[in-house]
Amino acid sequence: MGKLAIYKYFSFLFLITTFLMTGFTVFGLFGGDVPPAGNTARAMLVYVLPLLILADVVLLLYWIVRRRWHWAVIPFVTVLCCIPYTGTVYQFGSLEMSAEKQSGLKIATYNVAGFGRETTGFLAMDILAQMKKQKVDVLCIQEYNETSGDIHISENYKNYFPYMAVGNSDMVVFSRYPITGQKTISFEDTNNSAMWADIDVNGKPFRVVNVHLQTTGVNRTLHQAAKQHIQGIDVNSNRLLNAIYGNYTMGMMIRAGQAVTVRDELRKHDDPQRMLIVCGDFNDVPYSYVYNTMLGNLVDGFKECGSGWMNTFRGNKSVRIDYIFHDERVKGLTYYKQELSYSDHYPVFMKIAF
């Protein structure tokens, strides 16, 4: 009798957990539909969606093993609902590199982390060599440095990229096609910004938007804590966790406002004759409010023609935060990242046909 009671007790706990995981997962899937300000808890669920989906899969397997098919339906339906989300980070099938031989426009976005702030300029030239190898036509860079010691980076780049548009601080667009116009999109109280460059590709007008949104602030907080620890200052764990959470939520809300600024700017200067490409370092995950706002009615290139697992940050957080979105009127041919070690980000490449 005692064993039966324990058995029923644990079954009840798993059932409650199943309902809770389903609820959290569903709220997470729609967490990016509302601004983070005033909806912090709901917005934060987006960031743990991979863990929630994993928990749903484990619960599905548990109920299958137990042969409780009526309870297995709950996590099964939940996992099915997550398929659109999983498609933003993983795509089945292999990359069709044969499509690279087709004519089109090759775009790359890369947060170069200031070219490592080294003084020789070799790293910047190595990156240029990779762009040549990938036959990139338009390169959007975030955290760009114009000078490396006495070397001017743009002078070395202009033989391959003869056209260049410079935005605020660390933003630049290099192009092999003529740039006919440009504008900087500034954000208040931050060094981050966005910009666009109008590019004439053999008579076809494109507007390429290069975006660098607010960082999470987590790494900065951890570095400050580590520095204090080295100096012999006691770092309280609770205070550190509160600081990390505070910086993360604050960064989330700042990025949301910046994304709205970019969206409104693009709507204000919308031209039906001009095709739009939006790319850059969004510092946010798929299905977040920032992702949804920046995507709008554009197409996520990875979902269209990507392959395998897509993470673009090289650090401990294996997440996708760098993107290329494109106008519905063009077709994606290839989309991939290259695992280069020049920065804390991977460069992302996409080729489109128009």
C-alpha positions as CSV (number, residue, x, y, z in Angstrom):
1,M,0.0,0.0,0.0
2,G,2.9,2.4,0.9
3,K,4.6,1.7,-2.5
4,L,1.4,2.4,-4.4
5,A,0.9,5.7,-2.5
6,I,4.5,6.8,-3.4
7,Y,3.9,5.7,-7.0
8,K,0.8,7.8,-7.3
9,Y,2.5,10.7,-5.6
10,F,5.3,10.8,-8.1
11,S,2.9,10.3,-11.0
12,F,0.9,13.3,-9.7
13,L,4.2,15.4,-9.5
14,F,5.0,14.5,-13.1
15,L,1.5,15.4,-14.2
16,I,1.7,18.8,-12.5
17,T,5.2,19.4,-14.0
18,T,3.8,18.5,-17.4
19,F,1.1,21.2,-17.2
20,L,3.5,23.7,-15.8
21,M,6.1,23.1,-18.6
22,T,3.3,23.4,-21.2
23,G,2.2,26.7,-19.7
24,F,5.7,28.1,-19.5
25,T,6.5,27.0,-23.1
26,V,3.4,28.5,-24.6
27,F,4.0,31.8,-22.8
28,G,7.6,31.7,-24.0
29,L,6.5,31.2,-27.6
30,F,4.4,34.3,-27.4
31,G,6.8,36.2,-25.1
32,G,8.2,38.2,-28.0
33,D,4.8,39.5,-29.0
34,V,4.8,42.2,-26.3
35,P,7.4,44.8,-25.3
36,P,9.6,43.7,-22.4
37,A,8.8,46.8,-20.3
38,G,6.0,45.7,-18.0
39,N,6.2,42.1,-19.2
40,T,9.7,41.2,-18.0
41,A,8.8,37.7,-16.7
42,R,7.0,36.8,-19.9
43,A,9.8,38.2,-22.1
44,M,12.5,36.2,-20.1
45,L,10.7,32.9,-20.9
46,V,11.9,33.4,-24.5
47,Y,15.5,33.1,-23.4
48,V,14.9,29.7,-21.7
49,L,12.8,28.2,-24.5
50,P,15.5,25.7,-25.5
51,L,15.4,24.3,-21.9
52,L,11.6,24.3,-21.7
53,I,11.4,22.4,-25.0
54,L,14.0,19.9,-23.8
55,A,11.9,19.4,-20.6
56,D,8.8,18.9,-22.8
57,V,10.6,16.2,-24.8
58,V,11.7,14.4,-21.6
59,L,8.2,14.5,-20.2
60,L,6.9,13.2,-23.5
61,L,9.3,10.2,-23.3
62,Y,8.4,9.6,-19.7
63,W,4.6,9.3,-20.5
64,I,5.4,7.1,-23.5
65,V,7.5,4.8,-21.4
66,R,4.7,4.7,-18.8
67,R,2.2,4.1,-21.7
68,R,0.0,6.9,-20.5
69,W,-1.0,8.0,-24.0
70,H,-3.6,10.5,-22.8
71,W,-1.0,12.4,-20.8
72,A,1.6,12.0,-23.5
73,V,-0.6,14.1,-25.8
74,I,0.0,17.2,-23.8
75,P,3.8,17.4,-24.2
76,F,3.5,16.0,-27.8
77,V,1.2,18.9,-28.9
78,T,3.5,21.4,-27.0
79,V,6.6,20.1,-28.9
80,L,4.7,20.4,-32.2
81,C,3.9,24.0,-31.4
82,C,7.6,24.7,-31.0
83,I,8.6,23.6,-34.5
84,P,8.5,27.2,-35.9
85,Y,10.8,28.3,-33.1
86,T,13.3,25.4,-33.5
87,G,13.4,26.3,-37.2
88,T,15.1,29.6,-36.2
89,V,18.1,27.8,-34.7
90,Y,18.2,24.5,-36.5
91,Q,17.4,23.4,-40.1
92,F,17.4,19.9,-41.4
93,G,19.2,19.0,-44.6
94,S,22.6,20.0,-46.0
95,L,23.7,23.3,-47.4
96,E,23.3,23.6,-51.1
97,M,26.7,25.2,-51.9
98,S,26.0,24.6,-55.6
99,A,23.6,27.5,-55.3
100,E,26.7,29.7,-54.8
101,K,27.4,29.4,-58.5
102,Q,24.1,31.1,-59.4
103,S,24.2,34.8,-60.0
104,G,23.1,37.0,-57.2
105,L,24.2,39.3,-54.3
106,K,26.4,38.0,-51.5
107,I,26.0,39.7,-48.1
108,A,28.0,39.2,-45.0
109,T,27.5,40.6,-41.4
110,Y,30.3,40.5,-38.9
111,N,30.9,41.9,-35.4
112,V,34.7,42.1,-35.6
113,A,35.3,43.2,-32.0
114,G,37.5,46.1,-33.0
115,F,39.8,43.8,-35.0
116,G,41.1,42.6,-31.7
117,R,42.5,46.1,-31.2
118,E,45.8,44.9,-32.4
119,T,48.3,47.3,-34.0
120,T,49.6,45.5,-37.1
121,G,46.4,45.4,-39.2
122,F,47.1,41.7,-40.0
123,L,43.8,40.6,-38.4
124,A,41.8,43.1,-40.5
125,M,43.6,41.8,-43.6
126,D,42.9,38.2,-42.7
127,I,39.2,39.1,-42.5
128,L,39.3,40.8,-45.9
129,A,41.0,37.7,-47.3
130,Q,38.1,35.6,-46.0
131,M,35.6,38.0,-47.6
132,K,37.3,37.7,-50.9
133,K,37.3,33.9,-50.6
134,Q,33.6,33.9,-49.9
135,K,33.1,36.3,-52.8
136,V,31.2,38.8,-50.6
137,D,29.6,41.8,-52.4
138,V,28.4,43.7,-49.4
139,L,30.0,43.6,-46.0
140,C,28.3,45.0,-42.9
141,I,30.7,45.4,-39.9
142,Q,29.9,46.2,-36.3
143,E,32.6,47.3,-33.8
144,Y,34.7,48.6,-36.6
145,N,38.0,50.4,-36.1
146,E,39.3,52.5,-38.9
147,T,42.9,52.6,-37.7
148,S,45.2,49.8,-36.6
149,G,48.4,51.4,-35.4
150,D,49.4,53.7,-38.4
151,I,47.3,51.7,-40.8
152,H,44.0,52.9,-42.2
153,I,41.8,49.8,-42.7
154,S,39.6,51.3,-45.4
155,E,42.7,52.0,-47.6
156,N,43.5,48.3,-47.6
157,Y,39.8,47.4,-48.2
158,K,39.1,49.7,-51.1
159,N,40.8,47.6,-53.8
160,Y,38.2,44.9,-53.3
161,F,35.4,47.1,-51.8
162,P,35.7,50.4,-53.7
163,Y,32.6,51.8,-52.0
164,M,32.1,52.6,-48.3
165,A,29.5,54.1,-46.1
166,V,30.4,55.0,-42.5
167,G,27.9,55.4,-39.6
168,N,28.4,56.4,-36.0
169,S,31.4,55.2,-34.1
170,D,31.9,51.6,-35.1
171,M,29.5,51.0,-38.0
172,V,30.5,50.6,-41.6
173,V,29.2,49.1,-44.9
174,F,31.6,48.1,-47.6
175,S,30.3,47.4,-51.1
176,R,31.5,46.3,-54.5
177,Y,28.5,48.2,-56.0
178,P,28.0,51.9,-56.0
179,I,26.5,53.4,-52.8
180,T,24.0,56.1,-53.8
181,G,22.9,57.3,-50.3
182,Q,23.3,56.6,-46.6
183,K,22.0,57.6,-43.2
184,T,23.0,57.0,-39.6
185,I,20.3,55.9,-37.1
186,S,21.4,57.1,-33.6
187,F,20.2,55.7,-30.3
188,E,20.0,57.8,-27.1
189,D,22.5,57.4,-24.3
190,T,24.5,54.6,-25.9
191,N,27.4,54.0,-28.2
192,N,25.3,51.5,-30.2
193,S,23.6,52.6,-33.4
194,A,22.3,51.5,-36.8
195,M,22.7,52.8,-40.4
196,W,21.5,52.2,-43.9
197,A,23.2,52.4,-47.3
198,D,21.4,52.5,-50.6
199,I,23.2,50.4,-53.1
200,D,22.7,50.2,-56.9
201,V,23.2,46.5,-57.9
202,N,23.3,46.6,-61.7
203,G,20.3,48.9,-61.8
204,K,18.4,47.2,-59.0
205,P,18.0,49.5,-55.9
206,F,18.8,47.9,-52.5
207,R,18.7,49.4,-49.0
208,V,21.1,47.5,-46.7
209,V,20.5,48.2,-43.0
210,N,23.4,47.5,-40.6
211,V,22.3,47.2,-37.0
212,H,24.2,47.0,-33.7
213,L,21.8,46.9,-30.7
214,Q,22.5,47.2,-27.0
215,T,24.6,44.4,-25.4
216,T,23.2,42.3,-22.5
217,G,25.7,43.8,-20.0
218,V,26.2,40.3,-18.4
219,N,29.9,40.0,-19.4
220,R,30.7,43.5,-18.2
221,T,29.1,42.7,-14.8
222,L,31.1,39.4,-14.5
223,H,34.3,41.2,-15.4
224,Q,33.7,43.8,-12.7
225,A,33.0,41.1,-10.2
226,A,36.1,39.2,-11.1
227,K,38.2,42.4,-10.8
228,Q,36.8,43.1,-7.4
229,H,37.5,39.5,-6.3
230,I,41.2,39.8,-7.5
231,Q,41.4,43.0,-5.5
232,G,40.3,41.1,-2.4
233,I,36.8,42.6,-2.3
234,D,34.2,40.1,-1.2
235,V,31.6,39.6,-3.9
236,N,28.2,38.7,-2.5
237,S,26.6,36.0,-4.7
238,N,23.1,37.4,-4.3
239,R,24.1,40.9,-5.1
240,L,26.0,39.6,-8.2
241,L,22.9,37.7,-9.4
242,N,20.7,40.7,-8.8
243,A,23.2,42.8,-10.8
244,I,23.2,40.3,-13.7
245,Y,19.4,40.1,-13.8
246,G,19.1,43.9,-13.5
247,N,21.6,44.5,-16.4
248,Y,20.0,41.8,-18.5
249,T,16.5,43.1,-18.1
250,M,17.6,46.7,-18.6
251,G,19.5,45.7,-21.8
252,M,16.4,43.8,-23.0
253,M,14.2,46.9,-22.7
254,I,16.8,49.2,-24.3
255,R,17.2,46.9,-27.3
256,A,13.4,46.8,-27.7
257,G,13.3,50.6,-27.9
258,Q,16.2,50.6,-30.4
259,A,14.5,48.0,-32.5
260,V,11.3,50.1,-32.6
261,T,13.5,53.1,-33.6
262,V,15.0,51.2,-36.6
263,R,11.6,49.8,-37.6
264,D,10.0,53.3,-37.6
265,E,12.9,54.7,-39.6
266,L,12.5,52.1,-42.2
267,R,8.7,52.6,-42.5
268,K,9.2,56.3,-42.8
269,H,11.4,56.0,-45.8
270,D,9.7,52.9,-47.4
271,D,10.0,52.7,-51.2
272,P,8.2,50.0,-53.0
273,Q,10.8,50.0,-55.8
274,R,13.7,49.4,-53.3
275,M,14.5,46.0,-51.9
276,L,15.4,45.8,-48.2
277,I,18.0,43.8,-46.4
278,V,18.4,44.1,-42.6
279,C,21.4,42.5,-40.9
280,G,23.7,42.9,-38.0
281,D,24.3,42.1,-34.3
282,F,21.0,42.3,-32.6
283,N,22.3,40.9,-29.3
284,D,19.0,39.1,-28.9
285,V,17.7,35.6,-29.5
286,P,15.1,34.3,-32.0
287,Y,11.4,34.8,-31.0
288,S,12.3,37.7,-28.8
289,Y,10.5,41.1,-29.1
290,V,13.6,42.5,-30.8
291,Y,13.7,39.6,-33.3
292,N,10.0,39.9,-34.1
293,T,10.2,43.7,-34.4
294,M,13.3,43.7,-36.7
295,L,11.8,40.8,-38.8
296,G,8.5,42.5,-39.5
297,N,7.3,41.3,-42.9
298,L,10.9,40.3,-44.0
299,V,12.2,36.8,-44.4
300,D,14.6,35.2,-42.0
301,G,17.3,34.0,-44.3
302,F,18.4,31.0,-42.1
303,K,14.8,29.6,-42.0
304,E,14.7,29.9,-45.8
305,C,17.9,28.3,-46.9
306,G,20.1,27.6,-43.8
307,S,21.3,24.2,-42.6
308,G,22.2,22.6,-39.3
309,W,22.7,24.4,-36.0
310,M,23.0,28.2,-36.2
311,N,24.8,29.9,-33.3
312,T,26.8,33.1,-34.0
313,F,28.4,33.9,-30.6
314,R,31.7,32.2,-29.9
315,G,31.5,32.6,-26.1
316,N,30.1,30.3,-23.5
317,K,26.6,31.3,-24.6
318,S,26.0,29.3,-27.8
319,V,23.2,31.5,-29.1
320,R,22.1,33.1,-32.4
321,I,22.3,36.9,-32.1
322,D,23.5,37.9,-35.6
323,Y,21.1,37.8,-38.5
324,I,20.4,38.6,-42.1
325,F,16.7,39.3,-43.1
326,H,15.6,40.1,-46.6
327,D,12.8,41.4,-48.7
328,E,10.1,38.9,-49.7
329,R,10.7,39.9,-53.4
330,V,14.1,38.2,-53.5
331,K,15.0,34.6,-53.0
332,G,17.6,33.2,-50.6
333,L,20.1,30.8,-52.1
334,T,22.5,30.1,-49.3
335,Y,22.9,31.1,-45.6
336,Y,25.7,30.0,-43.4
337,K,28.2,31.0,-40.8
338,Q,32.0,30.5,-40.8
339,E,33.7,29.5,-37.6
340,L,36.5,32.0,-37.7
341,S,38.4,32.9,-34.5
342,Y,39.0,36.6,-35.2
343,S,36.2,37.8,-32.9
344,D,33.8,36.7,-30.2
345,H,31.2,36.5,-33.0
346,Y,31.1,34.4,-36.2
347,P,30.5,36.1,-39.5
348,V,27.2,35.2,-41.2
349,F,26.9,35.0,-45.0
350,M,23.9,34.9,-47.3
351,K,23.5,34.9,-51.1
352,I,20.3,36.1,-52.7
353,A,18.9,36.0,-56.2
354,F,16.7,38.9,-57.5
